[in-house]
Amino acid sequence: MRRTRKQFGFTLLELTLVMVIIAIAVAVAAPKLRGWSRGQQLREAADDFVSMTRYARAQAAVDGVMYRLTVDSHAGTYALTKQDGDKFVAAAGDFGDVQRVPGGCGMELVQQQPGAGDSATIDFYPSGRTQVATVRFVDSMGDVTVVTCPAAAEQFAVAVGGVSQ
C-alpha cells in the first residue's frame, strides 16, 4: 500500500502575491481611517463641551449662583467661572481650568439669544435655565460638529443632521 501525503506548502510567489494584495488594501483604507480619527477627535471635543455645560447648569442650581462659560474662538479655549459677588472667579476643580480643543480643531460661538451682548459667554442661571446658544466645532478639513441649546429650559446637546441627540 502506498501512502499519499497531502502537503499544504505555499510557494514564495504565492506568499508574495498575498502580501501585495494586503498592502494594496491597507493603502486604500488608510486615508479613510485617518479621516475617521479626525472626526472622532472633533466629536470628543464637542462631547467634552456638552459635559461642561451640563455641569455648569447643575452647579448653578445647586450653588444658587450664576455660572458663566467663556468661549475664546481665537485661542480655541473655553473656561467656566462662577459668580462671586459682582465678579466671576474660576469654578472649583478641573472644571475651572481652561479647556482647549484638540490641535487642528477650532470652535466659535455662532449664535446667542438676543440681548446677550458682544461677549462670547454663555450664562447658566440658578433657576436651572440656560442662555440659548450654538457653538460650532470645526477641524482643519472643514468637518463641522454643532452643539446647540435651542431653548432656555433645555440642555446643550450635539446636533446631528439638525436634530439634537
TAUR-V290509 format. One record per helix or strand. SS is the DSSP state (2 for helix, 1 for strand). FROM is the first residue (numbers start at 1). TO is the last residue. If there is no record, write none. Layout:
ss:SS from:FROM to:TO
ss:SS from:FROM to:TO
This chain:
ss:2 from:12 to:63
ss:1 from:67 to:72
ss:1 from:77 to:84
ss:1 from:87 to:90
ss:2 from:93 to:96
ss:1 from:99 to:100
ss:1 from:105 to:112
ss:1 from:121 to:124
ss:1 from:130 to:130
ss:1 from:133 to:139
ss:1 from:144 to:149
ss:1 from:157 to:160
ss:1 from:163 to:164
